[in-house]
Amino acid sequence: MTKETEKKGMGWFKGVLSNQNQDDQPTVEPQISTESRDEQIINEKETEQADTTSENHLFTKDNQEKVTLDMIVSLENMLKDRQLIVYKNTDLEEQLNAANDTITRFKHDQVKKDQLIQERDREIRDLESNLTDKQMSYDQLLEDYKEYQTTSNNEYQKISNQLDKETHKYNKLNEESTKAQYQGMLKIKELEEKVRDLEIENQKYAEQNHTILNEKDELMQTINDFTERMSFSFSPKTTASHSSDSSE
């Protein structure tokens, strides 16, 4: 009975070790999904329950030797450690997947940020180019303004000098005009005085002429009266002479 139990225990122990060696061999597996990991955990729990049942069956035997018990205890500890490692690996795989997702998201965000930075750099270059063009235009306008200001100052100086000359001429002409107006006024007064004198003299001549005309009229009247008297005095003698000549 004891030998059969030992054989069964050793065979079971070899099988467990063989399975453990197979589990401990490094394998390259792709990342499994969450459902596959859940199925694996369920299968491992079922296997663990079966092993625990077998262990309980073996542990109830009172005739196990101390060496067999120590091996079984060691095996139990190894299985528990293995189960803990499986849980840790599962947790680490989940963390790794989450970290990969986070890294992927960060990479995607980084690509977007790089594109945004490139767009901003392009906009900055365009703005710098526009600013350079504006600065060149401003410098050209400033130079043109300085040139215009210089030309305007020269023109203003010329016009100012010309205005001073014209003002001097105007003042001189105004003075001459005032003097001529004064002399003309004096001449007009002199002519008016002569006109008045001539009018008075003309009035005298007119009165003299009127007097002469009156005297002439009186003289003519006297001559006419004398002529009429003389004609009247000679008319009878002439009539008598004509009559005597007719009778003969």
C-alpha positions as a printed Julia matrix, in Angstrom:
248×3 Matrix{Float64}:
   0.0     0.0      0.0
   2.77    2.39     0.91
   4.8     1.53    -2.16
   1.82    1.98    -4.47
   1.1     5.34    -2.83
   4.71    6.37    -3.22
   4.67    5.3     -6.86
   1.48    7.24    -7.47
   2.91   10.24    -5.64
   6.2    10.14    -7.53
   4.46    9.67   -10.87
   2.14   12.58   -10.12
   5.13   14.65    -8.99
   7.01   13.85   -12.23
   3.95   14.79   -14.23
   3.64   18.06   -12.37
   7.33   18.82   -12.81
   7.07   17.96   -16.48
   4.13   20.37   -16.84
   6.04   23.0    -14.86
   9.08   22.6    -17.09
   6.87   23.0    -20.12
   5.35   26.12   -18.55
   8.77   27.48   -17.62
  10.15   27.12   -21.18
  10.43   30.52   -22.85
   7.98   30.91   -25.66
   7.37   33.77   -28.01
   3.65   34.36   -28.11
   1.73   37.25   -29.59
  -0.3    39.46   -27.3
  -3.5    37.65   -26.38
  -6.82   39.29   -26.0
  -8.68   39.72   -22.71
 -11.09   36.86   -23.51
  -8.2    34.41   -24.14
  -6.57   35.41   -20.87
  -9.86   34.85   -19.0
 -10.24   31.41   -20.53
  -6.65   30.57   -19.62
  -7.21   31.71   -16.0
 -10.41   29.6    -15.79
  -8.59   26.54   -17.15
  -5.73   27.06   -14.69
  -8.2    27.37   -11.79
  -9.9    24.12   -12.83
  -6.51   22.39   -13.03
  -5.61   23.81    -9.64
  -8.87   22.51    -8.15
  -8.19   19.05    -9.61
  -4.65   19.11    -8.23
  -5.92   20.27    -4.86
  -8.39   17.37    -4.82
  -5.63   14.95    -5.6
  -3.42   16.53    -2.95
  -6.19   16.33    -0.38
  -6.63   12.7     -1.31
  -2.93   12.13    -0.8
  -2.73   14.25     2.34
  -5.44   12.19     4.07
  -3.29    9.13     4.02
  -1.7     8.56     7.38
   0.94    6.28     6.08
   2.8     8.89     3.95
   6.45    9.08     4.77
   8.06   12.3      5.89
  10.03   12.68     2.67
   6.9    12.34     0.58
   5.1    14.88     2.76
   7.98   17.32     2.43
   7.98   16.92    -1.3
   4.25   17.4     -1.46
   4.5    20.53     0.7
   7.28   21.84    -1.51
   5.23   21.03    -4.57
   2.23   22.8     -3.07
   4.34   25.88    -2.43
   5.71   25.7     -5.97
   2.2    25.5     -7.37
   1.08   28.44    -5.29
   4.13   30.42    -6.41
   3.4    29.43    -9.99
  -0.22   30.55    -9.63
   0.94   33.83    -8.11
   3.38   34.31   -10.96
   0.61   33.59   -13.47
  -1.61   36.2    -11.81
   1.28   38.68   -11.78
   2.05   37.96   -15.42
  -1.6    38.45   -16.29
  -1.64   41.75   -14.43
   1.63   42.76   -16.06
   0.26   41.85   -19.49
  -2.78   44.0    -18.84
  -0.53   46.84   -17.69
   1.67   46.28   -20.74
  -1.34   46.42   -23.07
  -2.56   49.56   -21.34
   0.93   51.03   -21.6
   1.08   50.1    -25.3
  -2.29   51.73   -25.85
  -1.1    54.82   -23.99
   2.15   54.87   -26.0
   0.18   54.48   -29.23
  -2.11   57.32   -28.21
   0.89   59.44   -27.22
   2.55   58.71   -30.55
  -0.64   59.68   -32.37
  -0.86   62.88   -30.32
   2.83   63.51   -30.95
   2.29   63.14   -34.7
  -0.61   65.62   -34.5
   1.51   67.99   -32.44
   4.39   67.67   -34.93
   2.0    68.44   -37.78
   0.62   71.39   -35.83
   4.14   72.6    -35.1
   5.04   72.3    -38.79
   1.94   74.3    -39.72
   2.78   76.92   -37.11
   6.38   77.04   -38.4
   5.08   77.51   -41.93
   2.73   80.28   -40.75
   5.61   81.89   -38.85
   7.79   81.77   -41.97
   4.98   83.31   -44.01
   4.51   86.02   -41.38
   8.24   86.67   -41.3
   8.28   86.93   -45.1
   5.31   89.31   -45.04
   6.93   91.3    -42.25
  10.15   91.53   -44.25
   8.22   92.76   -47.29
   6.34   95.28   -45.13
   9.62   96.46   -43.61
  11.13   96.91   -47.07
   8.05   98.8    -48.21
   8.21  100.95   -45.08
  11.9   101.7    -45.66
  11.17  102.62   -49.28
   8.27  104.86   -48.22
  10.44  106.47   -45.56
  13.16  107.15   -48.11
  10.61  108.55   -50.57
   9.14  110.73   -47.81
  12.57  112.09   -46.91
  13.23  112.86   -50.56
   9.81  114.48   -50.89
  10.42  116.5    -47.74
  13.76  117.72   -49.07
  12.21  118.62   -52.43
   9.29  120.31   -50.71
  11.61  122.34   -48.52
  13.59  123.47   -51.56
  10.41  124.35   -53.42
   9.08  126.17   -50.38
  12.31  128.15   -50.11
  12.12  129.07   -53.78
   8.48  130.06   -53.53
   9.19  132.02   -50.34
  11.99  133.94   -52.06
   9.8   134.55   -55.09
   6.99  135.7    -52.81
   9.33  138.14   -51.07
  10.35  139.57   -54.44
   6.77  139.84   -55.59
   5.8   141.44   -52.28
   8.6   143.98   -52.68
   7.46  144.69   -56.22
   3.86  145.01   -55.06
   4.82  147.42   -52.3
   6.85  149.48   -54.74
   4.05  149.48   -57.31
   1.55  150.3    -54.6
   3.69  153.22   -53.51
   4.0   154.41   -57.11
   0.26  153.92   -57.62
  -0.49  155.91   -54.48
   1.83  158.64   -55.67
   0.27  158.57   -59.14
  -3.21  158.67   -57.62
  -2.18  161.67   -55.53
  -0.7   163.41   -58.56
  -3.77  162.51   -60.61
  -5.98  163.93   -57.88
  -3.95  167.12   -57.91
  -4.15  167.22   -61.72
  -7.91  166.63   -61.58
  -8.3   169.45   -59.1
  -6.18  171.67   -61.31
  -8.25  170.75   -64.38
 -11.47  171.25   -62.47
 -10.21  174.69   -61.45
  -9.38  175.46   -65.11
 -12.8   174.18   -66.16
 -14.47  176.44   -63.65
 -12.36  179.37   -64.86
 -13.22  178.53   -68.47
 -16.88  178.22   -67.61
 -16.77  181.64   -65.97
 -14.9   183.09   -68.96
 -17.29  181.37   -71.34
 -20.18  182.8    -69.37
 -18.65  186.24   -69.83
 -18.2   185.63   -73.57
 -21.77  184.39   -73.76
 -23.02  187.53   -72.05
 -20.89  189.68   -74.31
 -22.15  187.79   -77.32
 -25.71  188.22   -76.13
 -25.07  191.95   -75.67
 -23.52  192.17   -79.09
 -26.46  190.29   -80.62
 -28.88  192.6    -78.88
 -26.94  195.64   -80.13
 -26.85  194.12   -83.59
 -30.57  193.53   -83.47
 -31.1   197.11   -82.36
 -28.8   198.34   -85.08
 -30.59  196.29   -87.68
 -33.9   197.56   -86.46
 -32.6   201.15   -86.67
 -31.3   200.52   -90.19
 -34.59  199.0    -91.21
 -36.52  201.9    -89.75
 -34.24  204.33   -91.53
 -34.6   202.43   -94.75
 -38.34  202.42   -94.48
 -38.41  206.17   -93.8
 -36.11  206.8    -96.66
 -38.23  204.67   -98.94
 -41.35  206.44   -97.91
 -39.83  209.86   -98.48
 -38.68  208.99  -102.04
 -41.83  207.2   -103.19
 -44.13  210.34  -104.03
 -41.55  212.01  -106.24
 -41.13  208.92  -108.2
 -44.89  208.61  -108.7
 -45.16  212.2   -110.0
 -42.38  211.74  -112.49
 -44.01  208.68  -113.85
 -47.27  210.5   -114.27
 -45.75  213.38  -116.27
 -44.01  211.07  -118.55
 -47.24  209.31  -119.28
 -49.09  212.52  -120.22
 -46.53  213.54  -122.72
